[in-house]
Structures are given as structure tokens and as C-alpha cells.
Amino acid sequence: MKQSEIFRENAENCAHLAETAPNEPAFHRYKRMEAAWLALADEQDWLDGEVSPAPGPGARKSNGSGGAKSGTPDAGS
């Protein structure tokens, strides 16, 4: 069994625990754990060369304007 499959099983276990959580804080804790296990599984698939890396949340596609990117947002615009 691949490591990423084990991580996904752990995520599934957390989802089941969330369904039976005794209160809202526990529910949210299990859902965060589920998301973390799924992120680890995706990362492991990437490390194993099974998927190409996805752009991160801060990544931008080029708009073709040809302008230089400073890496920081415009402060005065």
C-alpha cells in the first residue's frame, strides 16, 4: 500500500470521527485533521512523481502585460 493511500485512510477516519463529534469544537478539529491528511496525501503523490505540482494559493498566471513583477502588491494604486 502506498503511503498516500494510508494518509487518505487517516483522512477518512477523521471524517467519520467528525460525524460523531460530541460538540462543535471537536467537529472542527476533526475536519482540520482530515484536511491536513488529504494535503499530506497530495504532497506524497507529488513526491512520488505521480502528479505534477499544483500552483500554490499565491501563484499568479501571467496576464501578458509584459510589465515587471515586483513580488509585492502596489501600495499606492
LUMGUSE-812706 format. One record per atom (N, C-alpha, C): residue number from 1; residue in three letters; x, y, z. Coordinates in Angstrom, 1 decimal, padded with zeros to 4 digits. Layout:
resi, resn, c1, c2, c3
NUM, ALA, X, Y, Z
...
REM end
This chain:
resi, resn, c1, c2, c3
1, MET, 000.8, -001.2, 000.0
1, MET, 000.0, 000.0, 000.0
1, MET, 000.9, 001.2, 000.0
2, LYS, 000.5, 002.2, -000.9
2, LYS, 001.3, 003.4, -000.9
2, LYS, 001.1, 004.3, 000.3
3, GLN, 002.1, 005.1, 000.6
3, GLN, 002.0, 006.0, 001.8
3, GLN, 000.8, 007.0, 001.6
4, SER, 000.6, 007.5, 000.4
4, SER, -000.6, 008.4, 000.2
4, SER, -001.9, 007.8, 000.5
5, GLU, -002.0, 006.5, 000.2
5, GLU, -003.3, 005.8, 000.5
5, GLU, -003.5, 005.6, 002.0
6, ILE, -002.5, 005.4, 002.7
6, ILE, -002.6, 005.4, 004.2
6, ILE, -003.0, 006.8, 004.7
7, PHE, -002.4, 007.8, 004.1
7, PHE, -002.8, 009.2, 004.5
7, PHE, -004.3, 009.4, 004.2
8, ARG, -004.8, 008.9, 003.1
8, ARG, -006.2, 009.1, 002.7
8, ARG, -007.1, 008.3, 003.6
9, GLU, -006.7, 007.1, 004.1
9, GLU, -007.4, 006.4, 005.0
9, GLU, -007.5, 007.1, 006.4
10, ASN, -006.4, 007.7, 006.8
10, ASN, -006.5, 008.5, 008.0
10, ASN, -007.4, 009.7, 007.9
11, ALA, -007.5, 010.3, 006.7
11, ALA, -008.4, 011.4, 006.5
11, ALA, -009.8, 010.9, 006.6
12, GLU, -010.1, 009.7, 006.0
12, GLU, -011.4, 009.2, 006.1
12, GLU, -011.8, 008.9, 007.5
13, ASN, -010.9, 008.4, 008.3
13, ASN, -011.2, 008.1, 009.7
13, ASN, -011.5, 009.4, 010.4
14, CYS, -010.8, 010.5, 010.1
14, CYS, -011.1, 011.8, 010.7
14, CYS, -012.5, 012.3, 010.3
15, ALA, -012.9, 012.0, 009.1
15, ALA, -014.2, 012.4, 008.6
15, ALA, -015.3, 011.7, 009.4
16, HIS, -015.1, 010.4, 009.6
16, HIS, -016.0, 009.6, 010.4
16, HIS, -016.1, 010.1, 011.8
17, LEU, -015.0, 010.4, 012.4
17, LEU, -014.9, 011.0, 013.8
17, LEU, -015.7, 012.3, 013.8
18, ALA, -015.6, 013.1, 012.8
18, ALA, -016.3, 014.4, 012.8
18, ALA, -017.8, 014.2, 012.8
19, GLU, -018.2, 013.2, 012.1
19, GLU, -019.7, 012.9, 012.0
19, GLU, -020.2, 012.6, 013.4
20, THR, -019.4, 012.0, 014.3
20, THR, -019.9, 011.6, 015.6
20, THR, -019.3, 012.5, 016.7
21, ALA, -018.8, 013.6, 016.3
21, ALA, -018.2, 014.5, 017.3
21, ALA, -019.2, 015.0, 018.3
22, PRO, -018.8, 015.0, 019.6
22, PRO, -019.8, 015.4, 020.7
22, PRO, -020.1, 016.9, 020.7
23, ASN, -019.3, 017.7, 020.1
23, ASN, -019.6, 019.1, 020.1
23, ASN, -018.9, 019.8, 018.9
24, GLU, -019.2, 021.1, 018.7
24, GLU, -018.7, 021.8, 017.5
24, GLU, -017.2, 021.9, 017.5
25, PRO, -016.6, 022.3, 018.6
25, PRO, -015.1, 022.4, 018.5
25, PRO, -014.4, 021.1, 018.1
26, ALA, -014.9, 020.0, 018.6
26, ALA, -014.4, 018.7, 018.2
26, ALA, -014.6, 018.4, 016.7
27, PHE, -015.8, 018.7, 016.3
27, PHE, -016.1, 018.6, 014.8
27, PHE, -015.1, 019.3, 014.0
28, HIS, -014.9, 020.6, 014.3
28, HIS, -014.0, 021.4, 013.5
28, HIS, -012.5, 020.9, 013.6
29, ARG, -012.2, 020.4, 014.8
29, ARG, -010.8, 019.8, 014.9
29, ARG, -010.6, 018.6, 014.0
30, TYR, -011.6, 017.7, 014.0
30, TYR, -011.5, 016.5, 013.1
30, TYR, -011.5, 016.9, 011.6
31, LYS, -012.3, 017.9, 011.3
31, LYS, -012.3, 018.4, 009.9
31, LYS, -011.0, 019.0, 009.5
32, ARG, -010.3, 019.7, 010.4
32, ARG, -009.0, 020.3, 010.1
32, ARG, -008.0, 019.1, 010.0
33, MET, -008.1, 018.1, 010.8
33, MET, -007.2, 017.0, 010.7
33, MET, -007.4, 016.2, 009.4
34, GLU, -008.7, 016.1, 009.0
34, GLU, -009.0, 015.5, 007.7
34, GLU, -008.3, 016.2, 006.5
35, ALA, -008.5, 017.5, 006.6
35, ALA, -007.9, 018.4, 005.5
35, ALA, -006.3, 018.2, 005.5
36, ALA, -005.7, 018.2, 006.7
36, ALA, -004.3, 018.0, 006.8
36, ALA, -003.8, 016.7, 006.2
37, TRP, -004.5, 015.6, 006.5
37, TRP, -004.2, 014.3, 006.0
37, TRP, -004.3, 014.3, 004.5
38, LEU, -005.4, 014.9, 003.9
38, LEU, -005.5, 014.9, 002.5
38, LEU, -004.4, 015.8, 001.8
39, ALA, -004.0, 016.8, 002.5
39, ALA, -002.9, 017.6, 001.9
39, ALA, -001.6, 016.8, 001.9
40, LEU, -001.4, 016.1, 003.0
40, LEU, -000.2, 015.2, 003.1
40, LEU, -000.2, 014.1, 002.0
41, ALA, -001.4, 013.6, 001.7
41, ALA, -001.5, 012.6, 000.7
41, ALA, -001.2, 013.1, -000.7
42, ASP, -001.7, 014.3, -001.0
42, ASP, -001.4, 015.0, -002.2
42, ASP, 000.1, 015.3, -002.4
43, GLU, 000.7, 015.8, -001.3
43, GLU, 002.1, 016.1, -001.3
43, GLU, 002.9, 014.8, -001.5
44, GLN, 002.5, 013.7, -000.9
44, GLN, 003.2, 012.4, -001.1
44, GLN, 003.1, 011.9, -002.5
45, ASP, 001.9, 012.1, -003.1
45, ASP, 001.8, 011.7, -004.5
45, ASP, 002.7, 012.5, -005.4
46, TRP, 002.9, 013.8, -005.1
46, TRP, 003.8, 014.7, -005.8
46, TRP, 005.2, 014.2, -005.6
47, LEU, 005.6, 013.9, -004.4
47, LEU, 006.9, 013.5, -004.1
47, LEU, 007.3, 012.1, -004.8
48, ASP, 006.2, 011.3, -004.9
48, ASP, 006.4, 010.0, -005.6
48, ASP, 006.4, 010.2, -007.1
49, GLY, 006.2, 011.4, -007.6
49, GLY, 006.2, 011.6, -009.1
49, GLY, 004.9, 011.2, -009.8
50, GLU, 003.8, 011.1, -009.0
50, GLU, 002.6, 010.6, -009.6
50, GLU, 001.7, 011.7, -010.2
51, VAL, 001.9, 012.9, -009.7
51, VAL, 001.2, 014.1, -010.1
51, VAL, 002.1, 015.3, -010.3
52, SER, 001.7, 016.2, -011.1
52, SER, 002.6, 017.4, -011.3
52, SER, 002.2, 018.4, -010.2
53, PRO, 003.1, 019.2, -009.8
53, PRO, 002.8, 020.2, -008.7
53, PRO, 001.7, 021.2, -009.1
54, ALA, 000.8, 021.4, -008.2
54, ALA, -000.2, 022.4, -008.4
54, ALA, 000.3, 023.8, -008.0
55, PRO, -000.1, 024.8, -008.6
55, PRO, 000.4, 026.2, -008.2
55, PRO, -000.2, 026.4, -006.8
56, GLY, 000.6, 027.1, -006.0
56, GLY, 000.1, 027.5, -004.6
56, GLY, -000.9, 028.6, -004.7
57, PRO, -001.5, 028.8, -003.5
57, PRO, -002.6, 029.8, -003.5
57, PRO, -002.1, 031.2, -003.9
58, GLY, -000.8, 031.5, -003.7
58, GLY, -000.3, 032.9, -004.1
58, GLY, 000.2, 033.0, -005.5
59, ALA, 000.1, 031.9, -006.2
59, ALA, 000.7, 031.9, -007.6
59, ALA, -000.3, 032.6, -008.5
60, ARG, 000.3, 033.4, -009.4
60, ARG, -000.5, 034.1, -010.4
60, ARG, -000.1, 033.7, -011.8
61, LYS, -001.1, 033.7, -012.7
61, LYS, -000.8, 033.4, -014.1
61, LYS, -000.4, 034.8, -014.8
62, SER, 000.5, 034.7, -015.7
62, SER, 000.9, 035.9, -016.5
62, SER, -000.3, 036.4, -017.2
63, ASN, -000.5, 037.8, -017.2
63, ASN, -001.6, 038.4, -017.9
63, ASN, -001.2, 038.9, -019.3
64, GLY, 000.1, 038.7, -019.6
64, GLY, 000.6, 039.1, -020.9
64, GLY, 000.9, 040.6, -021.0
65, SER, 000.9, 041.3, -019.9
65, SER, 001.1, 042.8, -020.0
65, SER, 002.5, 043.1, -020.2
66, GLY, 003.4, 042.2, -019.9
66, GLY, 004.8, 042.5, -020.2
66, GLY, 005.5, 043.3, -019.1
67, GLY, 004.8, 043.7, -018.1
67, GLY, 005.3, 044.5, -017.0
67, GLY, 006.2, 043.7, -016.1
68, ALA, 007.1, 044.3, -015.4
68, ALA, 008.0, 043.6, -014.5
68, ALA, 007.2, 043.3, -013.2
69, LYS, 007.4, 042.2, -012.6
69, LYS, 006.7, 041.8, -011.4
69, LYS, 007.7, 042.2, -010.2
70, SER, 007.2, 042.9, -009.3
70, SER, 008.0, 043.3, -008.1
70, SER, 007.9, 042.3, -007.0
71, GLY, 006.9, 041.5, -007.0
71, GLY, 006.7, 040.5, -005.9
71, GLY, 006.0, 041.0, -004.7
72, THR, 005.6, 042.4, -004.8
72, THR, 004.8, 043.0, -003.7
72, THR, 003.7, 043.7, -004.3
73, PRO, 002.6, 043.8, -003.6
73, PRO, 001.4, 044.5, -004.1
73, PRO, 001.7, 046.0, -004.2
74, ASP, 001.0, 046.6, -005.1
74, ASP, 001.1, 048.1, -005.3
74, ASP, 000.5, 048.8, -004.1
75, ALA, 001.3, 049.7, -003.5
75, ALA, 000.8, 050.3, -002.3
75, ALA, -000.1, 051.5, -002.6
76, GLY, 000.2, 052.2, -003.7
76, GLY, -000.5, 053.5, -003.9
76, GLY, -001.4, 053.4, -005.1
77, SER, -001.7, 052.3, -005.7
77, SER, -002.5, 052.3, -006.9
77, SER, -004.0, 052.1, -006.5
REM end
